[in-house]
Amino acid sequence: MAGSSASSPQPRSSSAPSYLVAGVLFYGAVGWLLDRWLGTRYLAPVGILLGAGLGTYMMILYMNRLTSDEQSTTRTDNTSDEESE
């Protein structure tokens, strides 16, 4: 791929929504399995809501980390450019 570095791959913002999808699927499945095992009908929706909340939280953390990494890279690039002059 052009423009990508093999030594330090940068995280992509397009992978952030996968946390939301994975959370909903995983906790929804856990809720569904518990519903089947316990004979209830409310744990699957609770699992889906819990997964959506935790997935959103993880997505926000991921995006904050991505933003702070980009800012620190920009600062490092700026200081090295100033030192080379």
N, C-alpha and C positions, 0 to 999 in steps of 0.2 A: 504494500500500500504506500502510495506517495505521501510523504509528510508525517509518517508515523515512525517513532523511534523504537527499535527492538529492545533496547536496554531498559527503558522506563516507560511502559505503556501508561497512557493517561486514561483515567476513568472517563466514561462517556455519559453525558446527561440523558441520552436516549435509553439507557438501561435502568434509570431510576424508577419508571413505572412498573418494572418487573417486581419490585418489592410489594407494591399494592396488589398486583395480580396474584403473586405467590401467597401473600398473607390471606387473602380472601379464599383461595382454593384450599390451602392447608388447613386453616382453622374451620372453614366450612365443612371440610371432609371429617375433621376430628369431631365436630359437633354432630354431624350426621351419624357417624359411627357410635357416638355416645347415645344418641337418640334411639338407634336400633337396639343397643345393648340394654338401655335402661327403660325402654318403652315410653319415652317422652316425645314431645313434638316441638319443643321450644329451643333445644340446644343447637340445632343447625343454624337458625337465624341469628342466635347469639354468637355463634362461632364466626359467621360471616361478618357481622358488625364488628366483633373484636378484631378479626383479621384485617378489615378495612382500616380500623383505627391504628393498629400496630403497623400496618403497611404504609400508611400515610406518614406516621412518625418516622419510620425507617427511611422513607423517601426524602423527608425534610432533612434528616441527619446527613444522608448521602449528598444531597445538593449543597448543604452548607459546607461539607468537607471538600467537595469539588470546587466551590467558590473560593474557599480559603487557600486551597492548593494553587489555584490559578493566580490569586493575588500574590502569594509568596513567590511564585515563579516570576511574575512580572516585576516584583520588587528586586529579586535577585538579578534578573536580566538588566534592569535599569542601573543597578549599582555596579555591575561588571562593565557596562558600557561606559559609565562615568569614569571608572578607574583606568580604562584602556586609553582614554584621551589624554 
